[in-house]
Amino acid sequence: MTIKILPARLANQIAAGEVVERPASVVKELVENSLDSGATRIDIDIEKGGAKLIRVRDNGKGIVKDELSLALSRHATSKIHTLDDLEAIMSLGFRGEALASISSVSRLTMTSRPATQDQAWSAYSEGRDMQVQLQPTAHPIGTSVEVLDLFFNTPARRKFLRTEKTEFAHIDELLKRIALSRFDVTINLRHNGKMMKQYRASKTEAQAEKRIAAVCGNAFVRNMLKIELEHQGLKLHGWITTPEGARQQSDLQYCYVNGRMMRDKLINHAIRQSYETSLRPDQFATYVLYIEIDPHQVDVNVHPAKHEVRFHQARLVHDFIYQALSDALAQSRHIDKPEINQSAFHEPSAPVIQDQQGVSSLPHSNVAEQTYQAVEREPAYPGKYVSEAVSESNSDTKHNVRESAPRRDWVESRPAQQSKKPSSQERYSEPAPSKQEVAAYQELMQTPEIESPIVAEQTANEPASANPPIEALGKAICMASGRFVMMADKQGARLVSMAQAEWLKNLGQLVPSKQEPLKAQPLLVPLSLKLEAELVDAAQRLNSTFTQLGIELKSRNHQSLMVMGVPQPLRQQNLQQLIPDLLSYAARASQSEQNLPVDALSQWLANQVTSVKSDYTLSEAIQIVAQIEQLWQDKLPLDDPKFVRPIDFTATISAFNL
């Protein structure tokens, strides 16, 4: 067969197979061109679901007369000029195929007038011969593109169009996504001459919330949490919902990368994993998220319809999203959804509190299994998370996560100079440990029989306490010295050490149950380690023990090992250092034994991941206490003086009687 160059008309119709899937695809390309032109108002008119007419009009910069014909040519664009431009694309379109492809399967008319021209010009192109005809016309500043009789010259493709209602539903959903990407643009949609949707430009947060409610519904707004996080050139902001806002289908999942609508597998996996312990298998998370990243760090030219991107640092982006959402969910849960039991939140007789919507404040699921491990250490991505608890009656009301808890009789005991509200950086960071703390941790790392990383004061000479044994922690009252939380019930008052509580929380999450091992979370990119033969041998001998802890190790040869997955508490640890240390400890502790007690490894790991702050807020203390109560149930070591001690008010009361 003879090799020939395809005619322009045939080449454009082949390209149209990628660009123009259905009428909604045409609307997407035309509206994105309007946004790239700087438009602040876009009007879309649809007839017969888009099969008969699609008209998109904007008030953007417009196109000069001499470039109108060129704009309808294939691979003609004003958005990139050099290879360097292709490596840092910020515009929504860049290939220059859309208009040529659309005009090859329809009757297309493009009218435009830039501010520099007094006269508007119209360019008409019909798919059969692709000849462009120019003529003067009347038109305000901006551009209008009219697409008539889509697929009129390709009947085989036209018969694959669905019903008018279905095709318009696709257009409506597309414009919802676009409306959420650009709050500063007014978008009007008409179908068969009837106004269907009006998205007015939003300049305030209240107006933005109205647009979100118009697209996602009031239930989304009532349960949404605002996210703002930035780290190493990565920025994540937007809204997610608590588990109460989950749906039975994935129809409220909107994600954008540098303003571009996206359905990326990497992003979806990170979001799904952050909700893994919060939702049932038949539930789907709902969110509107925006990722901003250096355009040089992302490739948008990897999918014909530009629905997917490729990140240069995929692991960083994945873990960044996962940590941000997990941390926000954990914080909102312990403030807005308190646990109803004999815990830090209520006394046993306390009634169930209901929110403004009449929803019971019972927890969605096990708090200890869901809470992300960011409070106990300085997070890798310092930022802030804000909850917006918006009721139907007052959509303008917003509360900070730490300020939105129901009012209770709590008085925080703090010196005057510490009573100011901490900044977001202070709230999510911690001071460097003291020399004594470091020495204590180093000593504990060498001792497998250790029960706690907290060095307690000598109590051998203290008199025996006459107080009755503690049966429950009770209700949180206030903080003392920033490191102890005072709790009380009818039995009396007591102080709980937050340092010991931190350790108990981590230990509880690292001890597998008798019924099943800890769940391993697979690493997006398995970690390869070069190790001594002795450590690789220990990993093989104790493989069943590590599996119980949710640590999946795979040996490649006698000097290398692959870390395939770890449990959630270890997810954000420095595995490149932690795993070799763990293997070294296990090799020494087991020596010639074939098995090492899982509890010993759990305690060792708890020692490594536990980080103690010098100053806790009351809400942080409540969260930690609630978690350990869920984890340990009736097995909390209430008789351990390193963890909890009764408060004796005898001397104070006697002083009043003097």
ABEGO torsion letter per residue (X at the ends): XBBBBBBAAAAAAAAAAAABABAAAAAAAAAAAAAAAGBABBBBBBBGGGAABBBBBBABAEBBAAAAAAAABBGBBAABABAAAAABBABABAAGAAAAAAAAABBBBBBBBBAABABBBBBBBBAAAGBBBBBBBBBBBEBBBBBBGBGAABAAAAAABBBAAAAAAAAAAAAAAAAAABAABBBBBBBGGBBABBBBBBABAAAAAAAAAAAAEAAAAAABBBBBBBBGGBBBBEBBBBAAABBABAABBBBBBGGBBBBBAAAAAAAAAAAAAABBAABBBBBBBBBBBBAAABBAAABAAGABBBBABAAAAAAAAAAAAAAAAAAAAAAABBBBBBBAABBAABBBBBBAAGBBABBABBAAAABBBAAABBBABBBBBBBBBBBAABAABBBBAAAABBBBBBBBBBBAAAABBBBAAAAABBBBBBAAAAAAAAAAAABAABABABBBBBAAABBBBABBBBABAEBBABBBGGABBBBBBAAEBBBBBAAAAAAAAAAAAABBBAABBBBBBBBABBBBBBBBAAAAAAAAAAAAAAAAAGBBBBBABAABBBBABBBAAAAABBAAAAAAAAAAAAAAAAEABABBBAAAAAAAAAAAABBBBABBBAAAAAAAAAAAAAAAEAABBAABAAABBBBBAAAAAAAAAX
